[in-house]
Amino acid sequence: LVMFFLNLSAPKCPDGSRPGNACTVRTTEVEVLHNVINTAAVLDTCDKGNFCYTVDNSFSGHCCPVTCPLSTKPELDYVCSDRGNERGVKCPSETHFCHRFAGISFSYDVCCRRPCREPRPLYIRGSCYSRAHLGSPCEIDEQCDGGLTMECLNKACSCRNGFKPEPTSHSATETPPMTCVRSNCPSDSLALDTECVSKVRIGEQCMASVQCPPNAHCFRGMCFCQCGFTHLGHECVPDQQVVEDRRPLLPQDHLLGMNKPNGAGSGGNLFQLMNSILQGVRVGASG
């Protein structure tokens, strides 16, 4: 009975396994622990492939194994660092990914093999599947853009009830819609994935560019005019149009009739002006 309670109180590693040998850490500074890659003997006394798991602010603990998610085996010959060529071979992104695991008293980066690769890169409930879009062949709902707006119906991705193909400006010869959006949004709003969002003006908060007026985009949560366009009223107009509208009138504009609304000068205006001046001189002389 005593041994039973001792086993219940025995420490465990974060992955649930039994801890190994006793170890010590070289620092308890959280900033250091979370920003230095543990390559054995850098932060603790554990062997390569293990890290020192301790309680908060303690220098003593037990060695626990470095693990990868999805039950894949850690690739300890690769390193996860921008300076991979200096510290070892950098983790290859084509076939592997860098997994960072951290707690209050520990942190590590480890190179893990991707469980699924092209042409079946999606890992879903222990199996690998291909990506599928609207109208594409499928086996399960999650293949269809995550299964939020589509479902796998008759072995093809189809819009769920309450959703419709995403409106696009593509022609029939180009890429057709690849996903679905809400179909029952009010007239004063727009469909964005699974939600209905309101239209906004320049300078107002936004979540996606589709909410912004034409020739504008959503940048850092706010609608701005695109390059080459200027905010005028509630619209984004070409910069050249604004320059022409705001060009100051010059003396020669009055002389040549350039101040007309259409901005087009006429050589005849000069002769009309001279004729008026001459007529005025004649009238004055005759008086």
Stockholm file with secondary structure:
# STOCKHOLM 1.0

chainA/1-287         LVMFFLNLSAPKCPDGSRPGNACTVRTTEVEVLHNVINTAAVLDTCDKGNFCYTVDNSFSGHCCPVTCPLSTKPELDYVCSDRGNERGVKCPSETHFCHRFAGISFSYDVCCRRPCREPRPLYIRGSCYSRAHLGSPCEIDEQCDGGLTMECLNKACSCRNGFKPEPTSHSATETPPMTCVRSNCPSDSLALDTECVSKVRIGEQCMASVQCPPNAHCFRGMCFCQCGFTHLGHECVPDQQVVEDRRPLLPQDHLLGMNKPNGAGSGGNLFQLMNSILQGVRVGASG
#=GR chainA/1-287 SS CHHHHHHHHSCCCTTSCCCCSEEEBSCCCHHHHTTSCCCSSSSBSCCTTEEEEESTTCSEEEEEECCCGGGCCBCTTEECSTTHHHHSEECCTTTEEEEEEECSSCEEEEEEECSCCTTSCEEETTEEECCBCTTCBCSSGGGBGGGSSEEEETTEEEECTTEEECCCCCCTTSCCCCSEEESCCCTTEEEETTEEEECCCTTSBCSSGGGSCTTEEEETTEEEECTTEEEETTEEEEHHHHHHHTCCCCHHHHHHTTTSTTCCCCHHHHHHHHHHHHHHHHHHHHC
#=GC SS_cons         CHHHHHHHHSCCCTTSCCCCSEEEBSCCCHHHHTTSCCCSSSSBSCCTTEEEEESTTCSEEEEEECCCGGGCCBCTTEECSTTHHHHSEECCTTTEEEEEEECSSCEEEEEEECSCCTTSCEEETTEEECCBCTTCBCSSGGGBGGGSSEEEETTEEEECTTEEECCCCCCTTSCCCCSEEESCCCTTEEEETTEEEECCCTTSBCSSGGGSCTTEEEETTEEEECTTEEEETTEEEEHHHHHHHTCCCCHHHHHHTTTSTTCCCCHHHHHHHHHHHHHHHHHHHHC
//
